[in-house]
Amino acid sequence: MKNNELETKSELQNESLFKGSLGRRSFLQYAGASAAGIALVAAGCKKDRGVENVMTGATLDFKNEIGVLNYAYALEQLEAAFYVKVASAPPSSFTTAQKAYFQDIQFHEIAHREFFKNVLSTAAIGSLEVDFSSIDFTSASGVLGAAMAFEDLGVAAYNGAGVRITTDAYLVAAGKIVSVEARHAAYIRDIISNGNFANLTELTALGADVAGGLDASLTPDKVLAANAAGKYIKTKINVINL
């Protein structure tokens, strides 16, 4: 397909998918991602349908910020895959409002993922194979519990990796993304227990220091551990120069 034809198709899909949703449009604008490009992905690209070839391993080399960006890309792949699955077949007990909000989170996480993929270009790691076998996607409590875990870990991961980002533009982008992740986390908690938007002690078991009213901050090795995000990632991830 020629570039101008692709752009026209992207614009039409973008208008259809995002019209009337201020939250989605606003996020895509400040995340630095292409709204037209995200619309194509959200409309059902091969990756989200599980068609793309899966790599056999990935190495995150933290000797420079490329490793940090790939780390964020890996986590956003995980979150996007989870929310795409939920949005495609939400638990039957979800309310209309909950279904709509999970659709919105899906678009946010796809935008996050594509932002890092585009920034990294040829330096990006491949597509990760996920393992959600421990999650009961027919159960509202199972889905909400997993969503809470993903969002809390995501916030802690960005907080822990921010110090390793040396380019101002990337640090600003990461700050914008982590603030959206925190909003997701607060909303999920409110669904689980109305009026409860945060539990700063949730990740202390993994080594998070939350003294002084600070949110959790975890280093990549703790986030990717088998008792954290690692149990949902089937692809072997090697971490070096941490």
Secondary structure as the mmCIF struct_conf table of DSSP 4:
data_model
#
loop_
_struct_conf.conf_type_id
_struct_conf.id
_struct_conf.beg_label_comp_id
_struct_conf.beg_label_asym_id
_struct_conf.beg_label_seq_id
_struct_conf.end_label_comp_id
_struct_conf.end_label_asym_id
_struct_conf.end_label_seq_id
HELX_RH_AL_P HELX_RH_AL_P1 ASN A 3 PHE A 18
TURN_TY1_P TURN_TY1_P1 LYS A 19 GLY A 20
HELX_RH_AL_P HELX_RH_AL_P2 LEU A 22 ALA A 31
TURN_TY1_P TURN_TY1_P2 GLY A 32 GLY A 32
HELX_RH_AL_P HELX_RH_AL_P3 ALA A 35 ALA A 42
TURN_TY1_P TURN_TY1_P3 ALA A 43 GLY A 44
TURN_TY1_P TURN_TY1_P4 LYS A 46 LYS A 46
HELX_RH_3T_P HELX_RH_3T_P1 LYS A 47 ARG A 49
TURN_TY1_P TURN_TY1_P5 GLY A 50 GLY A 50
BEND BEND1 GLU A 52 GLU A 52
HELX_LH_PP_P HELX_LH_PP_P1 ASN A 53 MET A 55
BEND BEND2 THR A 56 THR A 56
STRN STRN1 GLY A 57 ASP A 61
TURN_TY1_P TURN_TY1_P6 PHE A 62 LYS A 63
BEND BEND3 ASN A 64 ASN A 64
HELX_RH_AL_P HELX_RH_AL_P4 GLU A 65 SER A 88
BEND BEND4 ALA A 89 ALA A 89
TURN_TY1_P TURN_TY1_P7 SER A 92 SER A 93
HELX_RH_AL_P HELX_RH_AL_P5 THR A 96 LEU A 120
HELX_RH_3T_P HELX_RH_3T_P2 SER A 121 ALA A 123
HELX_LH_PP_P HELX_LH_PP_P2 SER A 127 GLU A 129
STRN STRN2 VAL A 130 VAL A 130
TURN_TY1_P TURN_TY1_P8 SER A 133 SER A 134
BEND BEND5 ILE A 135 ILE A 135
TURN_TY1_P TURN_TY1_P9 PHE A 137 THR A 138
HELX_RH_AL_P HELX_RH_AL_P6 ALA A 140 ALA A 161
HELX_RH_3T_P HELX_RH_3T_P3 GLY A 162 ARG A 164
HELX_RH_AL_P HELX_RH_AL_P7 ASP A 168 ILE A 192
BEND BEND6 SER A 193 SER A 193
TURN_TY1_P TURN_TY1_P10 ASN A 194 GLY A 195
TURN_TY1_P TURN_TY1_P11 LEU A 200 LEU A 203
HELX_RH_3T_P HELX_RH_3T_P4 THR A 204 LEU A 206
TURN_TY1_P TURN_TY1_P12 GLY A 207 GLY A 207
HELX_RH_3T_P HELX_RH_3T_P5 ALA A 211 GLY A 213
HELX_LH_PP_P HELX_LH_PP_P3 LEU A 214 ALA A 216
HELX_RH_AL_P HELX_RH_AL_P8 PRO A 220 VAL A 223
TURN_TY1_P TURN_TY1_P13 LEU A 224 LEU A 224
BEND BEND7 ALA A 225 ALA A 225
TURN_TY1_P TURN_TY1_P14 ALA A 226 ALA A 228
HELX_RH_3T_P HELX_RH_3T_P6 ALA A 229 TYR A 232
STRN STRN3 ILE A 233 ILE A 233
BEND BEND8 THR A 235 THR A 235
STRN STRN4 LYS A 236 ILE A 240
#
